[in-house]
């Protein structure tokens, strides 16, 4: 359980000192018959000892205090320390209910109420003392039980919060791994296509200069290496392909943004899209990642803020592609449908792979995703030069 004031090392000595001083004062000045005797001094000291013992042995502390009260009652009159004893008994009963399991705390309460009242009755009081002690100690026991229950609930909430944090971290790691797999497949398609075109062009040039043996031989080796590179890409990246159907799908591209916008509008979502700049100059890897970021941001908007207007802005500049996807506040209940994507961790991973940045968070009355993807390769922190 969480640490409380009872776990502080100074708490018990301070309370023991205060209650011992109160018992001494009551023993000496508690009435016309008050006065310091060996029994009253011993009883006053026992009050403090019981409180100190309760730090490690709550039930034993009550036994010590009750013995200090009951034993003298068998042989002599009770010393005038009843008020301090009663307050200490209440403290120890509440403390036992807080520190001990339910049954043990209940035993402490019954023991304190019965022994205290019987000692008073033996000393000459009426049997109504049984009801008095039962009633006066009940609130102390109840407060102790309530505090213990709240501590247990707090500890359980902390445990669940930590488990939820670990689960979120695990989910984020899985999402990043899944997005890397998806990126590798798409990059494989783009790179393989580019290398294939280069290889074909080299083959054309080689056949046209067949009479120049040195150049033809060099181009032939370049063509062979290109074909080997394509085959190697297909073998390696094929290990992480999600399925065969995904490989048959067209490559994601900002050129297909209009189709994505049309599909979203058909679902009843107000959507505005603006594209600035020449998308033809965007490299394939950046083009694919930009499209996927827009796609995933739209998916999140549809899931978490259904019916809210969405605005997309894509700016293809000379140095980077900048994306802004902003959605308003939700106008309907959140949808609990699977997205098929990897959420914010996946979008951040795509931007990070390209050396770009991605920011996402609440903005005005909605949510904003902003990304910047450089067109030229950028050295990413931690990657080899």
C-alpha positions in Angstrom: 0.0 0.0 0.0 1.0 3.6 -0.3 3.1 5.3 2.4 1.1 7.3 4.9 1.9 9.4 8.0 1.9 6.1 10.0 4.9 5.0 8.0 7.0 8.0 9.1 9.5 7.0 11.8 8.7 10.0 14.0 4.9 9.4 14.2 4.8 6.8 16.9 7.4 8.4 19.3 5.6 11.8 19.1 2.2 10.3 19.7 3.6 8.1 22.6 5.2 11.2 24.2 2.0 13.2 23.9 -0.2 10.5 25.4 2.3 9.6 28.1 2.4 13.3 29.1 -1.4 13.4 29.2 -1.6 10.3 31.3 1.0 11.7 33.8 -1.0 15.0 34.0 -4.2 13.2 34.6 -2.6 10.9 37.2 -1.3 13.9 39.1 -4.0 16.5 38.6 -7.1 14.5 37.5 -9.1 15.1 40.6 -9.1 15.5 44.4 -7.7 12.0 44.9 -5.1 12.4 42.2 -1.4 11.8 43.0 1.6 10.1 41.8 2.0 6.5 43.0 4.0 3.6 41.7 0.9 2.2 40.0 -0.2 5.4 38.4 3.3 6.2 37.1 3.7 2.6 35.7 0.3 2.9 34.1 1.2 6.3 32.5 4.4 4.9 31.1 2.6 1.8 29.8 0.4 4.1 27.6 3.5 5.3 25.8 5.0 1.8 25.6 1.8 0.4 24.0 1.8 3.1 21.3 5.5 2.3 20.5 4.8 -1.4 20.4 1.8 -0.8 18.0 4.1 0.2 15.2 5.1 -3.5 14.6 2.6 -5.4 16.7 -0.8 -3.7 16.7 -2.7 -6.5 18.5 0.1 -7.0 21.1 0.0 -3.3 21.8 -3.7 -3.5 22.8 -3.0 -6.5 25.0 -0.2 -4.5 26.8 -2.6 -1.6 27.4 -5.4 -3.8 28.6 -3.1 -5.7 30.9 -2.0 -2.3 32.4 -5.6 -1.5 33.0 -7.0 -4.9 34.1 -4.4 -6.3 36.4 -4.4 -3.3 38.9 -8.2 -3.5 38.9 -8.0 -6.9 40.4 -6.1 -5.8 43.5 -6.7 -2.1 43.9 -8.8 0.8 42.7 -8.2 2.1 39.2 -5.7 5.0 39.1 -7.0 8.3 37.7 -5.7 7.9 34.2 -9.0 6.8 32.6 -9.3 9.6 30.0 -5.8 9.1 28.6 -6.3 5.3 28.7 -9.6 5.6 26.8 -8.2 7.9 24.1 -5.1 5.6 23.7 -7.4 2.5 23.5 -9.4 4.2 20.7 -6.2 5.1 18.9 -4.9 1.5 19.1 -8.3 -0.1 18.1 -8.5 2.2 15.0 -4.8 1.5 14.3 -5.3 -2.2 14.5 -8.3 -2.1 12.2 -6.2 -0.1 9.7 -3.1 -2.3 9.8 -4.5 -5.8 10.3 -6.8 -8.0 8.2 -10.5 -7.7 8.8 -10.9 -10.6 11.3 -7.8 -9.6 13.3 -9.0 -6.0 13.5 -12.4 -7.2 14.7 -10.7 -9.3 17.4 -8.8 -6.3 18.6 -12.1 -4.3 18.9 -13.9 -7.0 20.8 -11.0 -7.6 23.1 -10.5 -3.9 23.9 -14.2 -3.3 24.5 -14.8 -6.4 26.7 -11.6 -6.3 28.8 -11.9 -2.5 29.4 -15.5 -2.7 30.5 -15.0 -5.8 32.6 -12.1 -4.1 34.4 -14.3 -1.1 35.2 -17.1 -3.4 36.3 -14.7 -5.3 38.6 -13.6 -2.0 40.1 -17.3 -1.2 41.1 -19.0 0.3 38.0 -22.3 -1.0 36.5 -22.7 -3.5 33.7 -23.7 -0.6 31.4 -19.9 -0.1 30.9 -20.1 -2.9 28.4 -22.4 -0.9 26.2 -20.4 2.3 26.7 -17.1 0.7 25.6 -18.7 -1.1 22.7 -20.2 2.1 21.4 -17.2 4.4 22.1 -14.7 2.1 20.4 -16.9 1.2 17.4 -16.3 4.5 15.5 -12.5 4.1 16.0 -12.7 0.6 14.5 -14.9 1.8 11.6 -12.6 4.7 10.7 -9.6 2.3 10.7 -11.5 -0.1 8.4 -12.5 2.7 6.0 -8.9 4.0 5.8 -7.6 0.5 5.1 -10.2 0.0 2.4 -9.3 3.3 0.8 -5.6 2.3 0.9 -6.3 -1.0 -0.7 -8.3 0.6 -3.4 -5.5 3.2 -4.1 -3.0 0.4 -4.3 -5.2 -1.5 -6.7 -5.7 1.6 -8.9 -1.9 2.1 -9.0 -1.4 -1.5 -10.0 -4.0 -1.2 -12.7 -2.5 2.1 -13.9 1.0 0.6 -14.2 -0.4 -2.5 -16.0 -2.2 -0.1 -18.4 1.0 1.9 -19.0 2.9 -1.3 -19.8 0.1 -2.4 -22.1 0.2 0.9 -23.9 3.9 0.6 -24.4 3.6 -2.9 -25.6 0.9 -1.9 -28.0 3.0 1.0 -29.3 5.9 -1.4 -29.9 3.7 -3.8 -31.8 2.3 -0.9 -33.8 5.8 0.3 -34.7 6.9 -3.2 -35.8 3.7 -3.6 -37.9 4.3 -0.2 -39.5 7.9 -1.1 -40.3 6.7 -4.3 -42.0 4.3 -2.3 -44.1 7.0 0.3 -44.9 9.4 -2.4 -46.0 6.9 -3.9 -48.3 6.0 -0.6 -49.9 9.7 0.5 -50.2 10.4 -2.9 -51.7 7.9 -2.3 -54.4 9.2 1.3 -55.1 12.9 0.4 -55.1 12.4 -2.8 -57.1 10.5 -0.8 -59.7 13.2 1.8 -59.9 16.0 -0.7 -60.1 14.1 -2.7 -62.8 13.7 0.4 -64.9 17.4 1.2 -64.5 18.3 -2.3 -65.5 16.1 -2.2 -68.6 17.7 1.1 -69.6 21.2 -0.3 -69.1 20.2 -3.3 -71.3 19.0 -1.1 -74.1 22.3 0.9 -74.1 24.4 -2.2 -74.0 22.7 -3.7 -77.0 23.1 -0.4 -79.0 26.9 -0.4 -78.4 27.5 -4.1 -78.8 30.5 -3.3 -81.1 32.4 -1.6 -78.2 33.5 -4.5 -76.1 34.7 -2.8 -73.0 31.7 -0.6 -72.5 29.3 -3.4 -73.5 31.0 -5.7 -70.9 30.7 -3.1 -68.2 27.1 -2.4 -68.9 26.4 -6.1 -69.0 27.8 -6.5 -65.5 25.8 -3.5 -64.3 22.6 -5.1 -65.8 23.4 -8.4 -64.1 23.9 -6.7 -60.8 20.7 -4.8 -61.2 18.7 -8.0 -61.8 20.4 -9.6 -58.9 19.5 -6.7 -56.7 15.8 -6.9 -57.6 15.8 -10.7 -57.0 17.5 -10.1 -53.6 15.0 -7.4 -52.6 12.1 -9.7 -53.5 13.6 -12.6 -51.5 14.4 -10.6 -48.3 11.4 -8.3 -48.1 9.1 -11.2 -49.2 9.7 -12.7 -45.7 7.8 -9.9 -44.1 5.0 -9.4 -46.6 1.6 -9.5 -44.8 -0.2 -11.4 -47.5 -0.2 -11.9 -51.3 -3.2 -9.7 -51.9 -1.4 -6.7 -50.4 1.4 -7.2 -52.9 -1.2 -6.9 -55.8 -2.6 -3.6 -54.5 -1.5 -0.4 -56.2 1.2 1.5 -54.4 -0.1 4.2 -52.0 0.5 7.7 -53.4 -0.7 11.2 -52.9 -1.9 11.0 -56.5 -4.7 8.8 -55.1 -5.7 11.4 -52.5 -8.8 12.4 -54.5 -10.2 8.8 -54.2 -9.5 8.7 -50.5 -11.3 12.1 -50.1 -14.3 10.8 -52.1 -14.6 7.7 -50.0 -14.6 9.7 -46.8 -17.2 12.2 -48.0 -19.4 9.3 -49.1 -19.5 8.3 -45.5 -21.1 11.6 -44.5 -18.0 13.4 -43.2 -17.5 17.0 -44.3 -14.0 17.1 -45.8 -11.9 19.7 -47.4 -8.6 18.9 -49.1 -6.0 21.3 -50.5 -2.9 20.3 -52.4 -0.2 22.9 -53.1 2.9 22.2 -55.2 4.0 19.6 -57.7 3.4 16.1 -56.4 5.3 14.6 -59.4 8.6 15.8 -57.9 8.1 13.9 -54.6 10.2 10.7 -54.3 8.3 7.4 -54.1 9.2 6.7 -50.5 8.1 10.1 -49.3 5.0 9.9 -51.5 3.9 6.6 -50.0 4.6 7.6 -46.4 2.8 10.9 -46.8 -0.3 9.2 -48.2 -0.3 6.6 -45.3 0.0 9.4 -42.7 -3.0 11.2 -44.2 -4.9 7.9 -44.5 -4.2 7.0 -40.8 -5.0 10.5 -39.6 -8.4 10.4 -41.4 -9.1 6.9 -39.9 -8.4 8.3 -36.4 -10.6 11.3 -37.0 -13.5 9.1 -38.2 -13.1 6.8 -35.2 -12.7 9.4 -32.4 -14.6 12.3 -33.8 -17.3 10.9 -36.1 -19.3 13.6 -38.0 -16.7 16.3 -37.3 -15.4 18.4 -40.3 -11.9 17.5 -41.5 -9.5 19.7 -43.4 -6.4 18.3 -45.2 -3.6 20.5 -46.5 -0.7 19.0 -48.4 2.2 21.3 -49.5 4.9 19.9 -51.7 7.8 22.3 -51.4 11.3 22.3 -52.8 12.8 20.7 -49.6 10.0 18.8 -48.0 6.3 17.7 -48.0 4.3 19.3 -45.3 1.0 17.7 -44.1 -1.8 19.1 -41.9 -4.9 17.1 -41.0 -7.2 18.9 -38.7 -10.6 17.6 -37.4 -13.2 19.4 -35.3 -14.9 18.2 -32.1 -17.0 15.0 -32.3 -20.7 15.3 -33.1 -21.5 11.7 -32.4 -20.4 8.7 -30.3 -16.9 7.4 -30.9 -16.8 4.4 -33.2 -15.2 1.2 -31.8 -14.3 -0.2 -35.2 -10.8 -1.5 -36.1 -8.8 0.9 -38.1 -6.5 -1.5 -39.9 -3.7 0.9 -39.2 -1.2 1.5 -36.4 -2.3 4.9 -35.1 0.1 7.6 -33.9 3.0 5.3 -33.2 2.9 4.1 -36.8 2.7 7.6 -38.2 5.6 8.7 -36.1 7.6 5.7 -37.3 7.0 6.6 -40.9 8.1 10.2 -40.4 11.2 9.1 -38.4 12.3 6.6 -41.0 12.5 9.4 -43.5 14.2 11.8 -41.1 11.1 13.9 -40.7 8.9 15.0 -37.8 5.3 14.4 -36.8 3.3 16.3 -34.2 -0.1 15.3 -33.0 -2.4 16.6 -30.2 -5.5 18.6 -29.3 -5.8 21.9 -31.2 -8.6 24.5 -30.6 -11.8 22.5 -30.5 -10.4 19.4 -32.2 -7.3 17.5 -33.1 -4.3 18.3 -35.3 -1.7 16.1 -37.0 1.2 18.0 -38.6 4.1 16.3 -40.4 7.1 17.3 -42.3 8.9 14.8 -44.6 12.2 15.9 -46.3 12.5 15.1 -50.0 16.2 14.4 -49.8 17.7 11.7 -47.4 18.4 13.0 -43.9 20.8 11.5 -41.4 18.6 10.1 -38.7 19.9 10.2 -35.1 21.5 6.8 -34.2 21.8 5.6 -37.8 25.1 5.0 -39.5 26.6 7.7 -41.6 
